[in-house]
């Protein structure tokens, strides 16, 4: 939500920003230029396809049996760890990186003007080579989101005595929460050109996400439900403040200081 490409006045030289910037590692790559960003994109693409193909191969080859080979056991353990990290914990950062490929000035399409990328303004989104990269990104996003969905559904445990504190008891609510989170990532990563329309869509999505967390109680642990509810409330609060910032920008003599004060208040409140 605190996206440095938005109107927030974020001090990027602060240690706090540097400590958490790796969560959205898109920021670490995009500052190095378009070629570096595309190189990182195809690294993620290769990793996603290789890991997915390997998992499918192991599942078909073993057919639910336990392997006897020690190296195969290690390979399975490594894939499980890789899936847990990238599809369980770090999926927001990866999806944000992939969705940034579509962050183009789409309103110009209706005006019949060239549609350029919002960050890499020299790239025409509807011309090669960027158009080809976008087509690859669509396929990879579908594969990656499917893997994340499988990971989330796999966390559902119908045993109320489970020791897994992040176990969910409700598949329907779990899937809807994940879909809303994915939609939120898409809205905040790929639709910067829509301005206030983007802000309104983000508010609607975060409100529904808050409703799902507070009303669904998808997890067995009460503390986990309360933590996710608090996070969703915080996201909604920040989304409303940012919409107000966007609406009032240009109405102050010093927009930079005004934006910085709003950013500080939002960060402290969150």
C-alpha positions in Angstrom: 0.0 0.0 0.0 2.9 2.4 0.7 4.0 2.2 -2.9 7.0 4.5 -3.7 5.6 5.1 -7.2 2.4 6.7 -5.7 2.1 10.3 -4.3 3.5 9.3 -0.9 6.6 11.3 0.0 8.7 8.3 1.3 12.3 9.0 2.4 14.0 6.1 0.7 17.3 6.8 2.5 15.9 5.9 5.9 17.0 2.6 7.4 13.4 1.5 8.0 12.6 1.7 4.2 15.8 -0.1 3.3 15.0 -2.9 5.8 11.6 -3.7 4.3 12.2 -2.8 0.7 13.2 -6.4 -0.1 9.6 -7.4 0.5 8.7 -5.6 -2.7 11.9 -6.3 -4.5 10.5 -4.7 -7.6 11.9 -1.5 -6.3 15.4 -2.9 -6.1 15.3 -3.9 -9.8 13.4 -1.2 -11.6 15.8 1.5 -10.5 18.5 -0.2 -12.6 16.6 0.2 -15.8 14.3 -1.7 -18.1 16.8 -4.4 -19.2 17.5 -5.3 -15.6 13.8 -5.5 -14.8 13.2 -7.8 -17.7 16.1 -10.0 -16.7 14.6 -10.4 -13.3 11.2 -11.1 -14.8 12.6 -14.0 -16.8 14.5 -15.3 -13.8 11.2 -15.5 -11.9 9.6 -17.1 -15.0 12.2 -19.8 -15.2 12.1 -20.5 -11.5 8.2 -20.8 -11.6 8.1 -23.1 -14.6 11.0 -25.3 -13.4 9.6 -25.7 -9.9 6.1 -26.4 -11.2 7.2 -28.9 -13.7 9.4 -30.7 -11.1 6.5 -30.9 -8.6 4.2 -32.3 -11.3 6.9 -34.9 -12.3 7.4 -36.0 -8.7 3.7 -36.3 -8.1 3.1 -38.4 -11.2 6.2 -40.6 -10.6 5.7 -41.3 -7.0 1.9 -41.5 -7.0 1.6 -40.8 -3.3 4.3 -43.3 -2.2 7.3 -42.4 0.0 10.6 -42.4 -2.0 13.5 -44.5 -0.8 16.2 -42.6 -2.5 17.8 -40.1 -0.1 18.5 -37.5 -2.9 14.9 -37.7 -4.0 13.8 -37.0 -0.5 16.1 -34.0 -0.3 14.7 -32.7 -3.6 11.2 -33.0 -2.4 12.1 -31.2 0.9 13.8 -28.5 -1.1 10.8 -28.0 -3.3 8.5 -27.9 -0.3 10.6 -25.2 1.2 10.7 -23.3 -2.1 7.0 -23.5 -2.5 6.4 -22.4 1.1 8.7 -19.3 0.7 7.5 -18.1 -2.7 3.9 -19.3 -2.7 3.2 -19.0 1.0 5.1 -16.0 2.4 6.7 -14.0 -0.5 3.9 -14.4 -3.1 2.8 -10.7 -2.8 6.3 -9.4 -3.7 6.6 -11.8 -6.7 3.1 -11.0 -8.0 3.7 -7.3 -7.6 6.9 -7.7 -9.7 5.0 -9.6 -12.4 2.0 -7.3 -12.5 4.2 -4.2 -12.9 4.7 -5.4 -16.5 1.1 -4.1 -17.1 1.5 -0.7 -15.4 0.8 1.3 -18.5 -0.9 4.6 -19.3 -4.2 2.8 -20.4 -6.4 5.9 -20.6 -4.5 7.1 -23.6 -5.7 4.0 -25.5 -9.2 5.5 -25.6 -7.7 8.7 -26.9 -5.9 6.9 -29.7 -2.5 7.8 -28.4 0.5 5.6 -27.8 0.3 3.7 -24.5 3.6 3.9 -22.7 4.7 2.2 -19.5 4.3 4.3 -16.4 7.8 3.6 -15.0 9.7 2.9 -18.2 8.3 5.7 -20.3 10.3 4.9 -23.4 8.5 1.6 -23.8 5.3 1.3 -25.8 3.1 -1.3 -24.1 1.3 -2.2 -27.3 4.5 -2.6 -29.4 7.4 -5.1 -29.4 9.3 -6.0 -27.3 7.1 -5.0 -24.4 4.0 -6.6 -25.8 5.7 -9.9 -26.1 6.9 -9.7 -22.5 3.3 -8.9 -21.4 2.0 -12.0 -23.1 4.6 -14.1 -21.3 3.6 -12.4 -18.0 -0.1 -13.3 -18.5 0.8 -17.0 -18.7 3.2 -16.9 -15.8 0.7 -15.0 -13.6 -1.9 -17.7 -14.3 0.6 -20.5 -13.4 1.9 -18.6 -10.3 -1.6 -17.7 -9.0 -2.7 -21.3 -9.4 0.3 -22.4 -7.3 -0.5 -19.9 -4.6 -4.1 -21.0 -4.6 -3.1 -24.6 -4.2 -0.9 -23.7 -1.3 -3.7 -21.8 0.4 -6.2 -24.6 -0.1 -3.6 -27.0 1.2 -3.4 -25.1 4.5 -7.1 -25.9 5.2 -7.2 -28.5 8.0 -10.6 -30.0 9.0 -9.0 -31.2 12.3 -9.8 -28.6 15.0 -7.0 -30.1 17.2 -4.3 -29.3 14.7 -1.2 -27.6 16.0 -0.7 -25.5 12.9 -1.6 -22.0 14.1 -2.1 -20.8 10.5 -4.5 -23.7 9.7 -7.8 -22.7 8.2 -11.1 -24.4 8.7 -13.1 -22.8 5.9 -12.1 -23.4 2.3 -14.6 -21.0 0.8 -13.6 -18.0 3.0 -9.9 -18.8 2.5 -10.2 -18.8 -1.3 -12.2 -15.6 -1.3 -9.7 -13.8 1.0 -6.8 -14.9 -1.3 -8.7 -13.7 -4.4 -9.3 -10.3 -2.8 -5.6 -10.1 -1.9 -4.6 -10.9 -5.4 -7.0 -8.3 -6.8 -5.5 -5.8 -4.4 -2.0 -6.5 -5.7 -3.2 -6.1 -9.3 -4.9 -2.8 -8.5 -1.9 -1.3 -6.7 0.7 -2.6 -9.2 -0.8 -2.3 -12.6 -3.4 0.5 -12.6 -1.4 3.6 -11.5 -2.7 5.5 -14.5 -6.3 5.4 -13.3 -5.8 7.9 -10.5 -8.8 8.3 -8.2 -10.5 5.3 -9.9 -7.7 3.1 -8.7 -8.1 4.6 -5.2 -11.9 3.9 -5.1 -11.3 0.3 -6.3 -8.6 -0.2 -3.7 -11.0 1.1 -0.9 -13.8 -1.3 -2.1 -11.4 -4.3 -2.2 -9.9 -3.6 1.2 -13.3 -3.0 2.7 -14.5 -6.4 1.4 -11.3 -8.0 2.6 -11.8 -6.5 6.1 -15.4 -7.9 6.0 -14.2 -11.4 5.2 -11.6 -11.4 7.9 -13.8 -10.0 10.6 -16.9 -11.9 9.7 -15.5 -15.2 8.3 -13.1 -16.1 11.0 -11.3 -18.5 8.6 -8.6 -19.6 11.1 -8.8 -21.8 14.2 -6.7 -19.5 16.3 -8.6 -16.5 17.6 -5.4 -14.4 17.8 -4.6 -15.1 14.1 -8.1 -14.0 13.1 -7.7 -10.8 15.1 -4.3 -10.1 13.7 -5.5 -10.4 10.1 -8.6 -8.4 10.9 -6.4 -5.6 12.3 -4.2 -5.7 9.2 -7.2 -5.4 6.9 -8.6 -2.5 8.9 -5.2 -0.8 8.7 -5.1 -1.3 4.9 -8.6 0.2 4.6 -7.5 3.2 6.8 -4.4 3.9 4.6 -6.4 3.4 1.4 -8.9 6.1 2.5 -6.2 8.5 3.6 -4.4 8.0 0.3 -7.6 8.7 -1.7 -7.9 11.9 0.3 -4.3 12.8 -0.5 -4.9 12.2 -4.2 -8.1 14.2 -4.2 -6.6 17.2 -2.4 -3.2 17.3 -4.2 -2.8 20.6 -6.1 -4.9 22.5 -3.6 -2.0 23.4 -1.4 0.8 25.9 -2.0 3.4 23.3 -1.0 2.3 19.9 -2.2 5.6 18.2 -1.3 5.4 19.1 2.4 1.7 18.4 2.5 2.3 14.9 1.0 5.1 14.2 3.4 3.0 15.1 6.4 0.1 12.9 5.2 2.6 10.0 4.6 4.1 10.4 8.1 0.6 10.4 9.7 -0.4 7.3 7.7 2.8 5.5 8.6 2.5 6.2 12.3 -1.2 5.3 12.3 -0.6 2.0 10.5 
